[in-house]
């Protein structure tokens, strides 16, 4: 089925940005916007989720450019922010009705920790929660002194504290640091902290949302039986 015209995507972009607080990394909008177009087939949606539908990304980018030129949003290095004019446009469009979107289960801190452990095991690591003062750690094996991966899961609280722990781990053992955030919009705050106090981590830190990690977990579970064959040395 043909994708909608870029003009038809403009208001859903504004509505989605409004629904999540007014700002978002465009990478997360590509998939989220599919909920506004029930005419998309499952095959098309899977392609968008897998990043193989470049034409969909181009449509979103084109619509974003038009909205930027109209003064309804501002684009800054892939991060899109609603302007006051954009907020007024959404309020005017949605007055009298609510957008219906599929309900998504809200994941908690412990569930994310468990997912990280399962992902680590599937990938051949020894994985453990609450190791010393880290939320989740991976090692090559239980007897290994070096922590190969360290994860901080942030559902609330001070992101800078999580950054400090990850920096300590990386400085000590060149451990790969990961920050997992409850909300995709929290990536903005995380990026600001990276630029200010923790710029040393900018090239090594991986930031994921709960939703992204959930998708990784689901996809790996689907291939958990065959994946070790590819990882054999």
MARBA-3410 file (N, C-alpha, C, O; in Angstrom, 1 decimal):
233
0.8,-1.2,0.0,0.0,0.0,0.0,0.9,1.2,0.0,1.9,1.3,0.8 ~ 0.6,2.3,-0.8,1.4,3.5,-0.9,1.4,4.2,0.5,0.4,4.2,1.2 ~ 2.5,4.8,0.8,2.6,5.5,2.1,1.8,6.8,1.9,1.6,7.3,0.8 ~ 1.4,7.4,3.0,0.7,8.7,2.9,1.6,9.8,2.4,2.8,9.7,2.5 ~ 1.0,10.9,1.9,1.8,12.0,1.5,2.4,12.7,2.7,1.9,12.6,3.8
3.5,13.4,2.5,4.2,14.0,3.6,3.3,15.0,4.3,3.4,15.2,5.5 ~ 2.4,15.7,3.6,1.5,16.7,4.2,0.6,16.0,5.2,0.2,16.6,6.2 ~ 0.2,14.8,4.9,-0.7,14.1,5.9,0.1,13.6,7.1,-0.6,13.2,8.1 ~ 1.4,13.7,7.1,2.2,13.3,8.3,2.5,14.4,9.2,2.9,14.2,10.4 ~ 2.3,15.6,8.7,2.7,16.8,9.5,2.0,16.9,10.8,2.6,17.1,11.9
0.6,16.8,10.8,-0.1,17.0,12.1,0.2,15.8,13.0,0.3,16.0,14.2 ~ 0.3,14.5,12.6,0.6,13.4,13.5,2.0,13.7,14.1,2.2,13.3,15.3 ~ 3.0,14.3,13.4,4.3,14.6,14.0,4.1,15.6,15.2,4.6,15.4,16.3 ~ 3.3,16.6,14.9,3.0,17.6,16.0,2.3,17.0,17.2,2.6,17.3,18.3 ~ 1.3,16.1,16.9,0.5,15.5,17.9,1.4,14.5,18.7,1.3,14.5,20.0
2.3,13.8,18.1,3.1,12.9,18.8,4.1,13.6,19.7,4.4,13.2,20.8 ~ 4.7,14.7,19.2,5.6,15.5,20.0,4.9,16.1,21.2,5.5,16.1,22.3 ~ 3.7,16.5,21.0,2.9,17.1,22.1,2.6,16.0,23.1,2.7,16.3,24.3 ~ 2.3,14.8,22.7,1.9,13.7,23.6,3.1,13.3,24.5,2.9,12.8,25.6 ~ 4.3,13.5,24.0,5.5,13.0,24.7,6.3,14.1,25.4,7.4,13.9,25.8
5.7,15.3,25.5,6.3,16.4,26.2,6.9,17.5,25.4,7.4,18.5,25.9 ~ 6.8,17.4,24.0,7.2,18.5,23.2,8.5,18.4,22.5,8.8,19.2,21.7 ~ 9.2,17.3,22.8,10.6,17.2,22.1,10.9,15.7,22.0,10.5,14.9,22.8 ~ 11.6,15.3,20.9,12.0,14.0,20.7,13.1,13.9,19.6,13.2,14.7,18.7 ~ 13.9,12.8,19.7,14.8,12.5,18.7,14.1,11.9,17.5,13.3,11.0,17.7
14.3,12.4,16.3,13.6,11.9,15.2,13.7,10.4,14.9,12.8,9.8,14.4 ~ 14.8,9.8,15.4,15.0,8.3,15.2,13.8,7.6,15.9,13.5,6.5,15.4 ~ 13.3,8.1,17.0,12.2,7.4,17.6,10.8,7.7,17.0,9.9,6.9,17.3 ~ 10.8,8.7,16.2,9.5,9.1,15.6,9.1,8.2,14.5,7.9,7.9,14.2 ~ 10.1,7.7,13.8,9.9,6.8,12.6,8.9,5.7,12.9,7.9,5.5,12.1
9.1,5.0,13.9,8.3,3.9,14.3,7.0,4.3,15.0,5.9,3.8,14.7 ~ 7.1,5.3,15.9,6.0,5.7,16.7,4.9,6.3,15.8,3.7,6.1,16.1 ~ 5.2,6.9,14.7,4.2,7.5,13.9,3.4,6.5,13.1,2.3,6.9,12.6 ~ 3.8,5.3,13.0,3.0,4.3,12.3,1.7,4.1,13.0,0.7,3.6,12.3 ~ 1.6,4.3,14.3,0.3,4.1,15.0,-0.8,5.1,14.5,-2.0,4.8,14.7
-0.4,6.1,13.8,-1.4,7.1,13.3,-1.9,6.7,11.9,-2.8,7.4,11.4 ~ -1.4,5.6,11.3,-1.8,5.3,10.0,-2.2,3.8,9.9,-1.3,2.9,9.5 ~ -3.4,3.5,10.3,-3.8,2.1,10.4,-3.8,1.4,9.0,-3.9,0.2,8.9 ~ -3.7,2.2,7.9,-3.7,1.5,6.6,-2.4,0.9,6.3,-2.3,0.1,5.3 ~ -1.3,1.1,7.1,-0.1,0.5,6.9,-0.2,-1.0,7.1,-0.8,-1.4,8.1
0.4,-1.8,6.3,0.4,-3.3,6.5,1.4,-3.7,7.5,2.3,-3.0,7.8 ~ 1.3,-4.9,8.0,2.2,-5.5,9.0,3.6,-5.5,8.4,4.6,-5.3,9.0 ~ 3.7,-5.9,7.1,5.0,-6.0,6.4,5.6,-4.6,6.3,6.8,-4.5,6.6 ~ 4.9,-3.6,6.0,5.4,-2.2,6.0,5.9,-1.8,7.4,7.0,-1.2,7.5 ~ 5.1,-2.1,8.4,5.5,-1.7,9.7,6.8,-2.4,10.2,7.6,-1.8,10.8
6.9,-3.7,9.9,8.1,-4.4,10.2,9.3,-3.8,9.5,10.4,-3.7,10.1 ~ 9.1,-3.4,8.2,10.2,-2.8,7.5,10.6,-1.5,8.1,11.8,-1.2,8.2 ~ 9.7,-0.7,8.6,10.0,0.5,9.3,10.7,0.3,10.6,11.7,1.0,10.9 ~ 10.3,-0.7,11.3,10.9,-1.1,12.6,12.3,-1.5,12.4,13.2,-1.3,13.2 ~ 12.6,-2.3,11.3,13.9,-2.8,11.0,14.8,-1.8,10.3,16.0,-2.1,10.1
14.3,-0.6,10.0,15.1,0.4,9.3,15.3,0.2,7.9,16.2,0.8,7.3 ~ 14.5,-0.7,7.2,14.7,-1.0,5.8,13.8,-0.2,4.9,13.8,-0.3,3.7 ~ 13.0,0.7,5.4,12.0,1.5,4.6,12.5,2.9,4.6,12.0,3.8,5.3 ~ 13.5,3.2,3.7,14.1,4.5,3.6,13.1,5.5,3.1,13.2,6.7,3.5 ~ 12.2,5.1,2.3,11.2,6.0,1.8,10.3,6.6,2.9,9.8,7.7,2.8
10.0,5.8,4.0,9.3,6.3,5.1,10.1,7.3,5.9,9.5,8.4,6.2 ~ 11.3,7.1,6.1,12.2,8.1,6.8,12.2,9.4,6.0,12.2,10.5,6.6 ~ 12.3,9.3,4.6,12.4,10.5,3.8,11.1,11.3,3.9,11.1,12.5,4.0 ~ 10.0,10.6,4.0,8.7,11.2,4.2,8.6,12.0,5.5,8.2,13.2,5.5 ~ 9.1,11.4,6.6,9.1,12.0,7.9,10.0,13.2,7.8,9.6,14.3,8.4
11.2,13.1,7.2,12.1,14.2,7.2,11.5,15.4,6.3,11.7,16.5,6.7 ~ 10.9,15.0,5.2,10.3,16.1,4.4,9.2,16.8,5.2,9.1,18.0,5.1 ~ 8.3,16.0,5.9,7.3,16.7,6.6,7.9,17.5,7.8,7.4,18.6,8.0 ~ 8.9,17.1,8.4,9.6,17.9,9.4,10.2,19.1,8.9,10.1,20.2,9.6 ~ 10.8,19.1,7.7,11.3,20.3,7.1,10.2,21.3,6.8,10.4,22.5,7.0
9.1,20.8,6.3,7.9,21.7,6.1,7.5,22.4,7.4,7.2,23.6,7.4 ~ 7.4,21.6,8.4,6.9,22.1,9.7,7.9,23.1,10.3,7.5,24.1,10.9 ~ 9.2,22.9,10.1,10.2,23.8,10.5,10.1,25.1,9.8,10.1,26.2,10.4 ~ 9.9,25.1,8.5,9.8,26.3,7.7,8.5,27.1,8.0,8.5,28.3,7.9 ~ 7.5,26.4,8.5,6.2,27.0,8.9,6.3,27.6,10.4,5.4,28.3,10.9
7.4,27.3,11.1,7.6,27.7,12.4,6.9,26.9,13.5,6.7,27.4,14.6 ~ 6.5,25.7,13.1,5.7,24.8,14.0,6.6,23.9,14.8,6.2,23.5,15.9 ~ 7.8,23.7,14.4,8.8,22.9,15.2,10.2,23.4,14.8,10.4,24.1,13.8 ~ 11.1,23.1,15.6,12.5,23.4,15.4,13.3,22.1,15.4,13.2,21.3,16.2 ~ 14.2,22.0,14.4,15.1,20.8,14.2,16.5,21.2,14.6,17.1,22.2,14.1
17.1,20.4,15.5,18.5,20.7,15.9,19.2,19.3,16.0,19.1,18.6,17.0 ~ 20.0,19.0,15.0,20.8,17.8,15.0,20.0,16.6,15.2,20.4,15.7,16.0 ~ 18.9,16.5,14.6,18.1,15.3,14.7,17.1,15.3,15.8,16.3,14.4,16.0 ~ 17.1,16.4,16.7,16.2,16.5,17.8,15.2,17.5,17.4,15.5,18.7,17.1 ~ 13.9,17.2,17.5,12.8,18.0,17.1,12.0,18.5,18.3,11.7,17.8,19.2
11.8,19.8,18.3,11.1,20.5,19.4,9.9,21.2,18.9,9.9,22.0,17.9 ~ 8.7,21.1,19.6,7.6,21.9,19.2,7.8,23.3,19.6,8.3,23.6,20.7 ~ 7.4,24.2,18.7,7.4,25.7,19.1,6.1,26.0,19.7,5.1,25.2,19.7 ~ 6.0,27.2,20.2,4.7,27.7,20.8,3.6,27.7,19.7,2.5,27.3,20.0 ~ 4.0,28.1,18.5,3.0,28.0,17.4,2.6,26.6,17.1,1.4,26.4,16.8
3.5,25.7,17.2,3.2,24.3,17.0,2.2,23.7,18.1,1.3,23.0,17.8 ~ 2.4,24.2,19.3,1.6,23.7,20.4,0.2,24.3,20.2,-0.8,23.6,20.5 ~ 0.1,25.5,19.7,-1.3,26.1,19.5,-2.0,25.3,18.3,-3.2,25.1,18.4 ~ -1.2,24.9,17.3,-1.8,24.2,16.2,-2.3,22.8,16.7,-3.4,22.4,16.2 ~ -1.6,22.2,17.5,-2.1,20.9,18.1,-3.3,21.1,18.9,-4.3,20.3,18.8
-3.3,22.1,19.8,-4.5,22.3,20.6,-5.7,22.6,19.8,-6.8,22.2,20.1 ~ -5.5,23.4,18.7,-6.7,23.7,17.8,-7.2,22.5,17.1,-8.4,22.3,17.0 ~ -6.3,21.6,16.7,-6.6,20.4,15.9,-7.3,19.4,16.7,-8.2,18.7,16.2 ~ -6.9,19.2,18.0,-7.3,18.1,18.8,-8.5,18.5,19.7,-9.0,17.7,20.5 ~ -8.9,19.8,19.7,-10.0,20.2,20.6,-11.2,19.4,20.3,-11.7,19.3,19.2
-11.8,18.8,21.4,-13.0,18.1,21.3,-12.9,16.6,21.1,-13.9,15.8,21.1 ~ -11.6,16.1,20.8,-11.5,14.7,20.7,-10.0,14.3,21.1,-9.2,15.2,21.2 ~ -9.8,13.0,21.4,-8.5,12.5,21.8,-8.0,11.5,20.8,-8.8,10.8,20.2 ~ -6.7,11.5,20.6,-6.1,10.6,19.7,-6.1,9.2,20.4,-5.6,9.1,21.5 ~ -6.5,8.2,19.7,-6.5,6.9,20.2,-5.3,6.1,19.7,-5.1,6.0,18.5
-4.4,5.7,20.6,-3.2,4.9,20.3,-3.2,3.6,21.0,-3.8,3.5,22.1 ~ -2.5,2.6,20.5,-2.5,1.3,21.1,-1.8,1.5,22.5,-0.8,2.2,22.7 ~ -2.4,0.8,23.5,-1.8,0.9,24.8,-0.5,0.0,24.9,-0.4,-1.1,24.3 ~ 0.5,0.6,25.6,1.8,-0.1,25.7,2.0,-0.4,27.2,1.8,0.5,28.0 ~ 2.5,-1.5,27.5,2.8,-1.9,28.9,4.0,-1.0,29.4,5.0,-0.9,28.7
3.8,-0.4,30.5,4.9,0.4,31.1,5.9,-0.5,31.9,5.5,-1.2,32.8 ~ 7.1,-0.5,31.4,8.1,-1.4,32.0,8.7,-0.7,33.3,8.8,0.5,33.3 ~ 9.1,-1.5,34.2,9.7,-0.9,35.4,11.2,-1.2,35.5,11.7,-2.0,34.7 ~ 11.9,-0.7,36.5,13.3,-0.8,36.6,13.8,-2.3,36.7,14.7,-2.7,36.1 ~ 13.1,-3.1,37.5,13.4,-4.5,37.7,13.3,-5.3,36.4,14.1,-6.1,36.1
12.2,-5.0,35.7,12.0,-5.8,34.5,13.1,-5.5,33.4,13.5,-6.4,32.7 ~ 13.5,-4.2,33.4,14.6,-3.9,32.5,15.9,-4.6,32.9,16.6,-5.1,32.1 ~ 16.2,-4.6,34.2,17.3,-5.3,34.7,17.3,-6.8,34.2,18.3,-7.4,33.8 ~ 16.1,-7.4,34.4,16.0,-8.8,34.0,16.2,-9.0,32.5,16.8,-10.0,32.1 ~ 15.7,-8.1,31.7,15.9,-8.2,30.3,17.4,-8.1,29.9,17.9,-8.8,29.1
18.1,-7.2,30.6,19.5,-7.0,30.3,20.3,-8.3,30.7,21.2,-8.7,30.0 ~ 19.9,-9.0,31.7,20.5,-10.2,32.1,20.2,-11.3,31.1,21.1,-12.0,30.6 ~ 19.0,-11.4,30.6,18.6,-12.4,29.6,19.4,-12.1,28.3,19.8,-13.0,27.6 ~ 19.4,-10.8,27.9,20.2,-10.5,26.7,21.6,-10.9,26.8,22.2,-11.4,25.8 ~ 22.2,-10.6,27.9,23.6,-10.9,28.1,23.9,-12.4,28.0,24.8,-12.8,27.4
23.0,-13.2,28.6,23.1,-14.7,28.6,23.0,-15.2,27.2,23.8,-16.0,26.7 ~ 22.0,-14.6,26.4,21.8,-15.1,25.0,23.1,-14.8,24.2,23.4,-15.5,23.3 ~ 23.8,-13.6,24.5,24.9,-13.2,23.8,26.2,-13.9,24.3,27.3,-13.6,23.8 ~ 26.1,-14.8,25.3,27.2,-15.6,25.7,28.0,-14.9,26.9,29.1,-15.4,27.2 ~ 27.4,-14.0,27.6,28.1,-13.3,28.7,27.6,-13.9,30.0,26.5,-14.5,30.1
28.4,-13.7,31.1,27.9,-13.9,32.4,27.2,-12.6,32.8,27.9,-11.6,32.8 ~ 26.0,-12.6,33.2,25.3,-11.4,33.5,24.7,-11.4,34.9,24.3,-12.5,35.4 ~ 24.7,-10.3,35.6,24.4,-10.2,37.0,23.8,-8.9,37.3,24.2,-7.8,36.8 ~ 22.7,-8.8,38.1,22.1,-7.6,38.6,22.7,-7.2,39.9,23.2,-8.0,40.7 ~ 22.7,-5.9,40.2,23.1,-5.3,41.5,24.5,-5.8,41.9,24.7,-6.2,43.0
25.4,-5.7,41.0,26.8,-6.1,41.3,27.5,-4.8,41.8,27.6,-3.8,41.1 ~ 28.0,-4.9,43.0,28.6,-3.7,43.7,27.5,-2.6,43.6,26.5,-2.7,44.2 ~ 27.8,-1.5,43.0,26.8,-0.4,42.9,26.3,-0.2,41.5,25.7,0.8,41.2 ~ 26.4,-1.2,40.6,25.9,-1.1,39.2,24.6,-1.9,39.1,24.4,-2.9,39.8 ~ 23.7,-1.4,38.3,22.4,-2.1,38.1,22.6,-3.4,37.4,22.0,-4.4,37.9
23.4,-3.5,36.3,23.6,-4.8,35.7,25.0,-4.8,35.1,25.5,-3.8,34.6 ~ 25.7,-5.9,35.2,27.1,-6.0,34.6,27.1,-7.3,33.8,26.4,-8.3,34.1 ~ 28.0,-7.3,32.8,28.3,-8.5,32.0,29.8,-8.7,32.1,30.6,-7.8,32.1 ~ 30.1,-10.0,32.2,31.5,-10.4,32.1,31.7,-11.6,31.2,30.7,-12.2,30.8 ~ 32.9,-11.8,30.7,33.1,-13.0,29.8,32.7,-14.3,30.5,32.2,-15.2,29.9
33.1,-14.4,31.8,32.7,-15.5,32.6,32.7,-15.1,34.1,33.2,-14.0,34.4 ~ 32.1,-15.8,34.9,31.9,-15.4,36.3,33.2,-15.1,37.1,33.2,-14.3,37.9 ~ 34.2,-15.9,36.7,35.5,-15.7,37.4,36.3,-14.5,36.9,37.3,-14.1,37.5 ~ 35.9,-13.9,35.8,36.6,-12.8,35.2,36.6,-11.5,36.1,35.6,-11.2,36.7 ~ 37.8,-10.9,36.3,37.8,-9.7,37.1,37.3,-8.5,36.4,36.8,-7.6,37.0
37.5,-8.5,35.0,37.0,-7.3,34.3,35.6,-7.4,33.9,35.0,-8.4,33.6 ~ 34.9,-6.2,34.1,33.5,-6.1,33.7,33.5,-5.6,32.2,34.0,-4.5,32.0 ~ 33.0,-6.4,31.3,33.0,-6.0,29.9,32.0,-5.0,29.6,32.2,-4.1,28.8 ~ 30.8,-5.0,30.2,29.7,-4.1,30.0,29.1,-3.7,31.3,28.9,-4.6,32.2 ~ 28.7,-2.5,31.5,28.1,-2.0,32.7,26.8,-1.2,32.3,26.9,-0.4,31.4
25.7,-1.5,32.9,24.4,-0.8,32.6,23.9,-0.1,33.8,23.8,-0.6,34.9 ~ 23.5,1.1,33.6,22.7,1.9,34.6,21.3,2.1,34.0,21.1,2.6,32.9 ~ 20.3,1.7,34.8,18.9,1.8,34.4,18.3,3.0,35.2,18.3,3.0,36.4 ~ 17.8,3.9,34.4,17.3,5.2,35.0,15.8,5.4,34.7,15.4,5.7,33.6 ~ 15.0,5.1,35.7,13.5,5.3,35.6,13.1,6.6,36.2,12.1,7.2,35.9
13.9,7.1,37.2,13.7,8.3,37.8,15.0,8.6,38.6,15.8,7.8,38.8 ~ 15.1,9.9,39.1,16.3,10.2,39.9,17.3,11.0,39.0,16.9,11.6,38.0 ~ 18.5,11.0,39.5,19.5,11.9,39.0,20.3,11.2,37.9,21.1,10.2,38.2 ~ 20.2,11.7,36.7,21.0,11.1,35.6,22.5,11.3,35.7,23.3,10.4,35.4 ~ 22.9,12.4,36.3,24.3,12.7,36.5,24.9,11.6,37.4,26.1,11.3,37.2
24.2,11.1,38.4,24.7,10.0,39.2,25.0,8.8,38.4,26.0,8.1,38.7 ~ 24.1,8.5,37.5,24.3,7.3,36.6,25.5,7.5,35.7,26.3,6.6,35.5 ~ 25.7,8.7,35.2,26.8,9.0,34.4,28.1,8.8,35.2,29.1,8.3,34.7 ~ 28.1,9.3,36.4,29.3,9.2,37.3,29.7,7.7,37.5,30.9,7.4,37.4 ~ 28.8,6.9,37.7,29.1,5.4,37.9,29.6,4.8,36.6,30.6,4.1,36.6
29.0,5.2,35.5,29.5,4.6,34.2,30.9,5.1,33.8,31.7,4.4,33.3 ~ 31.1,6.4,34.1,32.5,6.9,33.9,33.5,6.2,34.7,34.6,5.9,34.3 ~ 33.2,6.0,36.0,34.1,5.2,36.9,34.4,3.9,36.3,35.6,3.4,36.3 ~ 33.4,3.2,35.8,33.6,1.8,35.3,34.5,1.9,34.0,35.4,1.1,33.8 ~ 34.2,2.8,33.2,35.0,3.0,31.9,36.5,3.4,32.2,37.4,2.8,31.6
36.6,4.3,33.1,38.0,4.7,33.4,38.8,3.6,34.1,40.0,3.5,33.8 ~ 38.2,2.8,34.9,38.9,1.7,35.6,39.3,0.6,34.7,40.4,0.0,34.8 ~ 38.4,0.1,33.8,38.7,-1.1,33.0,38.3,-1.0,31.6,38.2,-2.0,30.8 ~ 38.1,0.2,31.1,37.6,0.4,29.7,36.4,-0.4,29.4,36.2,-0.9,28.3 ~ 35.5,-0.5,30.4,34.3,-1.1,30.3,33.3,-0.4,29.4,33.4,0.8,29.3
32.5,-1.1,28.6,31.5,-0.5,27.7,30.3,0.0,28.6,29.7,-0.8,29.2 ~ 30.1,1.3,28.6,29.0,1.8,29.4,27.7,2.0,28.6,27.7,2.4,27.5 ~ 26.6,1.7,29.3,25.2,1.8,28.7,24.3,2.5,29.7,24.3,2.2,30.9 ~ 23.6,3.5,29.2,22.6,4.2,30.0,21.2,3.8,29.4,20.9,4.1,28.3 ~ 20.3,3.2,30.2,19.0,2.9,29.8,17.9,3.7,30.5,17.8,3.7,31.7
17.2,4.5,29.7,16.3,5.5,30.2,14.9,5.1,30.0,14.5,4.5,29.0 ~ 14.0,5.5,31.0,12.6,5.1,31.0,11.9,5.7,29.8,11.0,5.1,29.2 ~ 12.2,7.0,29.5,11.5,7.7,28.4,12.4,8.1,27.3,13.6,8.5,27.6 ~ 12.0,8.0,26.1,12.8,8.4,25.0,13.1,9.9,25.0,14.2,10.3,24.5 ~ 12.2,10.6,25.5,12.5,12.1,25.6,13.6,12.4,26.6,14.1,13.5,26.5
13.9,11.5,27.5,15.0,11.8,28.5,16.3,11.8,27.8,17.3,12.3,28.4 ~ 16.4,11.4,26.5,17.7,11.4,25.8,18.2,12.8,25.7,19.4,13.1,25.6 ~ 17.2,13.8,25.6,17.7,15.2,25.5,18.5,15.6,26.8,19.5,16.2,26.6 ~ 17.9,15.3,27.9,18.7,15.6,29.2,20.0,14.9,29.2,21.0,15.5,29.7 ~ 20.0,13.7,28.8,21.2,12.9,28.8,22.3,13.5,27.9,23.5,13.6,28.3
21.9,13.9,26.7,22.8,14.5,25.8,23.4,15.8,26.3,24.5,16.1,26.1 ~ 22.5,16.6,27.0,23.0,17.9,27.6,24.0,17.6,28.7,25.0,18.3,28.8 ~ 23.8,16.6,29.5,24.8,16.2,30.5,26.1,15.8,29.9,27.2,16.1,30.4 ~ 26.0,15.0,28.8,27.2,14.6,28.1,28.0,15.8,27.6,29.3,15.8,27.8 ~ 27.4,16.7,27.1,28.1,17.9,26.5,28.7,18.7,27.6,29.7,19.4,27.4
28.1,18.7,28.8,28.6,19.6,29.9,29.6,18.9,30.7,30.8,19.2,30.6 ~ 29.2,18.0,31.6,30.1,17.4,32.6,30.8,16.1,32.2,31.8,15.7,32.7 ~ 30.2,15.3,31.2,30.7,14.0,31.0,31.0,13.8,29.5,30.8,12.8,28.9 ~ 31.6,14.8,28.9,32.0,14.8,27.5,33.0,13.7,27.1,33.1,13.2,26.0 ~ 33.7,13.2,28.2,34.7,12.1,27.9,34.0,10.8,27.5,34.5,9.9,26.8
32.7,10.7,27.9,31.9,9.5,27.6,31.2,9.5,26.2,30.7,8.5,25.7 ~ 31.2,10.7,25.6,30.4,10.9,24.4,30.7,9.9,23.3,29.8,9.5,22.6 ~ 32.0,9.5,23.2,32.3,8.6,22.1,32.1,7.1,22.4,32.2,6.2,21.5 ~ 31.9,6.8,23.7,31.8,5.4,24.1,30.5,5.0,24.7,30.2,3.8,24.8 ~ 29.7,6.0,25.2,28.5,5.6,25.9,27.3,5.3,24.9,27.2,6.0,23.9
26.6,4.3,25.2,25.4,4.0,24.4,24.1,4.3,25.2,24.0,3.8,26.4 ~ 23.2,5.1,24.7,22.0,5.4,25.4,20.8,4.7,24.7,20.6,4.8,23.5 ~ 20.0,4.0,25.5,18.8,3.3,25.0,17.6,3.7,25.8,17.7,4.0,27.0 ~ 16.5,3.6,25.2,15.2,3.8,26.0,14.7,2.4,26.4,15.1,1.4,25.9 ~ 13.8,2.4,27.4,13.1,1.1,27.8,12.5,0.5,26.5,12.6,-0.8,26.4
11.9,1.3,25.7,11.2,0.7,24.5,12.1,0.0,23.6,11.9,-1.0,23.0 ~ 13.3,0.7,23.3,14.3,0.1,22.5,14.8,-1.2,23.0,14.9,-2.2,22.3 ~ 15.1,-1.2,24.3,15.7,-2.4,24.9,14.6,-3.5,24.9,15.0,-4.7,24.7 ~ 13.4,-3.2,25.1,12.3,-4.2,25.0,12.3,-4.8,23.6,12.1,-6.0,23.5 ~ 12.5,-4.0,22.5,12.5,-4.5,21.2,13.7,-5.4,20.9,13.6,-6.5,20.3
14.8,-5.0,21.5,16.1,-5.8,21.3,15.8,-7.2,22.0,16.2,-8.2,21.5 ~ 15.3,-7.1,23.2,15.0,-8.4,24.0,14.1,-9.3,23.2,14.3,-10.5,23.2 ~ 13.0,-8.8,22.7,12.0,-9.6,21.9,12.7,-10.2,20.7,12.5,-11.4,20.4 ~ 13.5,-9.4,20.0,14.1,-9.9,18.7,15.1,-11.0,19.0,15.2,-12.0,18.3 ~ 15.9,-10.8,20.1,16.9,-11.8,20.4,16.3,-13.1,20.9,16.8,-14.1,20.6
15.2,-13.0,21.7,14.5,-14.2,22.1,14.0,-15.0,20.9,14.0,-16.2,21.0 ~ 13.6,-14.3,19.9,13.1,-15.0,18.7,14.2,-15.9,18.0,13.9,-16.8,17.3 ~ 15.5,-15.5,18.2,16.6,-16.2,17.6,17.6,-16.8,18.6,18.7,-17.1,18.3 ~ 17.1,-16.9,19.8,18.0,-17.3,20.9,18.6,-18.7,20.7,19.7,-18.9,21.1 ~ 17.9,-19.6,20.1,18.3,-20.9,19.9,19.4,-21.0,18.8,20.4,-21.8,19.0
19.3,-20.2,17.8,20.3,-20.3,16.7,21.5,-19.4,16.9,22.6,-19.7,16.3 ~ 21.3,-18.3,17.6,22.3,-17.3,17.7,23.7,-17.8,18.2,24.7,-17.4,17.7 ~ 23.7,-18.7,19.2,25.0,-19.2,19.7,25.8,-19.8,18.6,27.1,-19.8,18.7 ~ 25.2,-20.4,17.6,25.9,-21.0,16.5,26.8,-20.0,15.8,27.9,-20.3,15.3 ~ 26.2,-18.7,15.7,26.9,-17.7,15.0,28.0,-17.1,15.9,29.0,-16.5,15.4
27.9,-17.2,17.2,28.9,-16.6,18.1,30.0,-17.6,18.5,30.9,-17.2,19.2 ~ 29.9,-18.8,18.0,31.0,-19.8,18.4,32.3,-19.3,17.8,32.4,-18.9,16.7 ~ 33.3,-19.5,18.6,34.7,-19.1,18.2,35.4,-20.3,17.6,36.6,-20.2,17.1
END
